[in-house]
């Protein structure tokens, strides 16, 4: 049991720090209420799951480019919050991607956006020195990357991977989620803005160079920001990448198709309110197509913690504003 206290607007946890200005928002309330009633989204079957074969390849536990898939994480749900213009950081913790969809009031300003997320504590005896960090900032600053420091964090630091991104041009803001560790080795980041028609060619080219697309977000119907990373401990691998445009009705089937072909979902993104579009990016080691276990999750199934304890991690977290409910896709 964690003692949850608020002091001066800051949540007081031993491994948690929060900075920034947080306006009251119906968005957090709506997200919390949604946790009480999840439904399948589109073609999702709550709890639908592929067989759980033994994969012939899994990334290193320190290779954060793969969202923690294959790392054998053993964790339980901890804190669920939202981040606005500011920072939430959790030490000795794993974290979910950002909730994509419904994060902003369309006619509002920067202060009218907040992004929901979950954090996870490691089981006793399996603790790691990872930090899960969430930032919200002004969109004009994103273009300064790699010379971008937000709330004291250098977002191009070599010990972190940005694994989730959202941009909201109408409100003039962006948000990122990253995982960092002092012992993970050196990551080499890149951020590009490109036409969405170039996404597949870019992901393919990056994979041939041993690099992985880890986050993307659309700032219009035809353009996107894309993060990709190389890793000093993985200089010889060649990866294959598949980029799939999806809708809320097709995301489940597309994710299952990618996993059935051995792809790890390394990036998922949208952008805008309402969203300009949605994309999944799958990455696999060249020539290895052994299916991976994937789960389209609804809390109407038994407790999600049983899946997190089995090594599943969140690879996509999204809201269907028409319902409104949110769902997650988990892979291991």
C-alpha positions in Angstrom: 0.0 0.0 0.0 1.4 3.4 -1.0 0.8 6.4 1.1 -0.6 9.0 -1.4 -0.4 12.5 0.0 -0.5 15.9 -1.6 1.6 18.7 -0.4 1.5 22.1 -2.1 0.1 20.5 -5.3 2.8 17.9 -5.5 2.2 14.2 -5.0 4.5 13.0 -2.3 6.0 9.6 -3.3 9.5 8.4 -2.4 10.3 7.9 -6.1 8.2 10.5 -7.8 8.8 14.2 -8.7 6.5 16.6 -10.4 7.1 20.1 -11.8 5.0 22.5 -13.7 1.6 24.2 -13.6 -1.4 21.9 -13.6 -4.8 23.4 -14.3 -7.9 21.6 -13.3 -9.2 19.6 -16.2 -12.1 17.3 -17.0 -9.7 15.2 -19.0 -8.1 13.6 -16.0 -11.5 12.9 -14.4 -12.8 11.4 -17.7 -9.7 9.2 -17.9 -10.2 8.0 -14.3 -13.8 7.3 -14.9 -13.0 5.4 -18.0 -10.9 2.9 -16.0 -14.1 1.8 -14.4 -15.7 0.8 -17.7 -13.6 -0.4 -20.6 -15.1 -2.0 -23.6 -13.7 -3.5 -26.8 -12.9 -0.9 -29.5 -13.9 -1.5 -33.1 -12.9 -5.1 -33.9 -11.3 -5.7 -30.5 -12.2 -8.8 -28.6 -11.6 -8.1 -24.9 -8.8 -10.4 -23.9 -8.2 -11.7 -27.4 -4.7 -13.2 -27.6 -2.5 -15.1 -30.0 -0.9 -18.3 -28.9 2.2 -17.7 -26.8 5.1 -19.2 -28.8 8.7 -19.0 -27.7 10.2 -16.3 -29.8 13.5 -17.0 -31.5 14.7 -13.5 -30.8 14.2 -11.0 -28.0 15.8 -7.6 -27.5 18.1 -6.9 -24.6 16.3 -5.8 -21.4 18.3 -2.6 -21.7 17.2 -1.9 -25.3 14.4 0.6 -24.6 13.8 1.0 -28.3 11.6 -2.1 -28.1 9.2 -0.7 -25.4 10.3 -3.4 -22.9 8.9 -6.2 -25.0 11.0 -9.4 -24.5 12.7 -8.0 -21.4 10.8 -10.3 -19.0 9.6 -7.4 -16.8 7.8 -8.4 -13.7 5.7 -5.4 -12.5 2.5 -4.3 -11.0 0.3 -1.2 -11.6 1.3 1.7 -9.4 0.3 5.3 -10.1 -2.0 6.7 -12.8 -1.8 10.4 -13.4 -1.8 13.0 -16.2 0.9 15.4 -17.3 0.2 18.9 -18.6 2.8 21.6 -19.2 5.4 20.2 -16.8 7.1 17.0 -15.8 6.2 13.9 -13.9 9.2 11.6 -13.2 9.2 8.2 -11.4 12.4 6.5 -10.4 12.9 2.7 -10.2 9.8 2.4 -12.2 8.5 1.3 -15.7 5.8 3.4 -17.5 3.2 3.2 -20.1 3.1 5.2 -23.3 1.0 8.3 -23.4 -2.7 8.0 -23.8 -3.3 9.0 -27.5 -6.6 10.7 -28.2 -8.8 13.2 -26.4 -5.9 14.9 -24.6 -6.9 18.5 -25.4 -9.9 20.8 -25.5 -9.8 21.7 -29.2 -10.8 25.3 -28.8 -8.5 25.8 -25.7 -5.0 26.9 -25.1 -1.8 25.1 -24.0 -3.1 24.8 -20.4 -6.2 22.8 -21.7 -4.2 19.7 -22.5 -3.2 16.8 -20.3 -2.0 13.3 -21.1 -2.9 10.3 -19.1 -0.5 7.5 -18.3 0.2 4.5 -16.0 3.3 3.6 -14.0 4.4 0.2 -12.7 6.5 -0.9 -9.8 8.9 -3.8 -10.2 8.2 -7.0 -8.2 10.4 -7.7 -5.2 13.7 -9.0 -6.4 13.4 -7.8 -9.9 14.0 -4.0 -9.4 15.8 -2.1 -12.2 17.4 1.4 -12.3 14.9 2.7 -14.9 13.0 6.0 -14.7 9.7 6.6 -16.4 9.4 10.3 -17.3 6.6 12.4 -18.9 6.9 15.9 -20.2 4.5 18.5 -21.7 5.9 21.5 -23.5 5.3 24.1 -26.1 5.3 22.8 -29.7 7.6 25.6 -30.9 10.3 24.1 -28.6 10.1 20.7 -30.1 11.8 21.9 -33.3 14.9 22.7 -31.2 15.6 19.0 -30.8 18.4 17.8 -30.3 19.1 21.0 -28.4 16.0 20.6 -26.2 15.9 20.8 -22.4 12.6 20.5 -20.6 12.3 20.9 -16.9 16.0 20.1 -16.4 16.1 17.0 -18.7 18.1 17.0 -21.9 15.7 15.1 -24.2 18.6 14.0 -26.4 20.6 12.6 -23.5 22.3 9.3 -24.5 20.8 7.3 -21.6 17.1 7.7 -22.6 14.7 6.7 -25.4 11.6 8.7 -26.2 9.0 6.0 -26.7 5.8 8.0 -27.0 5.0 11.4 -28.6 1.9 13.5 -29.1 1.6 16.9 -30.8 -1.4 19.2 -30.6 -0.9 22.0 -33.1 -4.2 23.8 -32.4 -3.2 24.1 -28.7 0.5 24.7 -29.5 1.8 21.8 -27.3 3.5 18.5 -27.4 4.1 15.7 -24.9 6.7 12.9 -24.7 7.2 9.8 -22.6 10.7 8.3 -22.1 12.5 5.6 -20.3 16.0 6.3 -19.0 18.7 4.4 -17.1 22.3 5.2 -16.1 23.3 1.6 -17.0 21.6 1.2 -20.4 24.5 2.3 -22.6 24.5 5.0 -25.2 21.5 5.6 -27.5 21.8 7.8 -30.6 18.6 9.8 -31.2 17.2 11.4 -34.3 14.1 13.4 -34.8 12.7 14.1 -38.3 9.6 15.9 -39.6 8.4 14.3 -42.9 5.4 13.6 -45.1 3.4 10.6 -43.9 3.9 9.1 -47.4 7.6 8.7 -46.5 7.1 6.9 -43.2 7.6 3.4 -44.6 10.6 4.2 -46.6 12.2 6.0 -43.6 11.5 3.2 -41.2 12.9 0.7 -43.7 16.1 2.7 -44.2 16.6 3.2 -40.5 16.2 -0.5 -39.9 18.9 -1.4 -42.5 21.2 0.8 -40.4 20.3 -0.9 -37.1 18.1 1.9 -36.0 14.5 1.7 -34.7 11.5 4.0 -34.9 10.2 4.5 -31.4 7.7 7.4 -31.5 5.7 9.4 -34.0 2.9 11.9 -34.1 1.1 13.8 -36.8 1.0 17.6 -36.8 -1.3 17.6 -39.9 -3.0 15.0 -42.1 0.1 14.7 -44.3 3.1 15.4 -42.0 4.6 13.7 -38.9 7.3 14.1 -36.4 9.3 10.8 -36.0 11.9 9.7 -33.4 14.4 6.9 -34.1 17.3 5.6 -32.2 20.5 3.6 -32.6 22.2 1.9 -29.7 25.9 1.4 -29.0 25.4 -2.1 -27.8 23.6 -3.1 -31.0 25.7 -2.0 -34.0 25.5 -5.2 -36.1 21.8 -5.9 -36.2 19.7 -5.3 -39.3 16.0 -4.7 -38.7 12.8 -4.9 -40.9 10.1 -2.4 -40.3 6.4 -2.2 -41.2 4.4 1.0 -41.0 0.6 0.5 -40.9 -2.0 3.3 -41.0 -4.9 2.3 -38.8 -8.2 3.4 -37.5 -9.9 2.7 -34.2 -11.7 -0.1 -36.0 -8.6 -1.7 -37.5 -5.9 -1.1 -34.8 -6.5 -4.4 -33.1 -6.4 -6.6 -36.2 -3.4 -4.7 -37.6 -1.5 -5.1 -34.3 -2.3 -8.8 -34.2 -1.2 -9.2 -37.9 2.1 -7.5 -37.1 2.7 -9.6 -34.0 1.8 -12.8 -36.0 4.7 -11.9 -38.4 7.2 -11.5 -35.5 7.1 -7.7 -35.3 7.4 -5.8 -32.0 5.2 -2.7 -31.9 7.9 -0.1 -31.4 5.8 3.0 -32.1 2.2 4.1 -32.1 1.0 7.6 -32.7 -1.7 10.0 -33.7 -1.8 13.8 -33.2 -4.4 16.5 -33.1 -7.8 16.6 -31.5 -9.6 15.1 -33.3 -6.7 13.0 -34.5 -5.2 13.6 -37.9 -4.7 9.8 -38.2 -3.2 6.8 -36.4 -0.1 4.7 -37.3 1.5 1.6 -35.9 5.2 0.8 -36.5 6.4 -2.8 -36.1 10.1 -3.8 -36.0 11.7 -7.2 -36.1 15.2 -8.6 -36.6 15.8 -9.3 -40.2 14.5 -12.7 -41.2 12.9 -13.6 -37.9 9.1 -14.0 -38.3 8.3 -16.2 -35.3 4.9 -14.9 -33.9 4.9 -12.9 -30.7 2.3 -13.0 -28.0 0.0 -10.0 -28.1 -3.1 -9.1 -26.0 -5.8 -6.6 -26.7 -6.8 -5.7 -23.2 -10.0 -4.7 -21.6 -10.3 -4.6 -17.8 -13.5 -6.6 -18.1 -11.0 -9.5 -18.3 -9.2 -10.6 -15.0 -6.7 -8.1 -13.4 -4.2 -6.7 -15.8 -1.5 -7.3 -13.2 -1.5 -11.0 -14.0 -0.3 -10.1 -17.5 2.3 -7.6 -16.3 3.7 -10.2 -14.0 4.1 -12.5 -17.1 6.3 -10.0 -19.0 3.6 -8.2 -21.0 4.1 -4.5 -21.5 1.9 -1.7 -22.9 2.8 -0.9 -26.5 -0.3 1.2 -27.4 -2.6 3.1 -25.2 -5.5 5.0 -26.8 -8.9 6.6 -26.3 -12.0 6.3 -28.4 -13.7 9.6 -27.7 -17.0 8.4 -29.3 -17.5 5.8 -26.6 -15.7 7.2 -24.5 -13.3 4.5 -23.3 -9.7 3.7 -23.6 -7.9 0.5 -24.3 -4.3 -0.8 -24.4 -2.4 -3.3 -26.5 0.2 -5.4 -24.7 3.0 -7.5 -26.1 5.8 -9.7 -24.8 
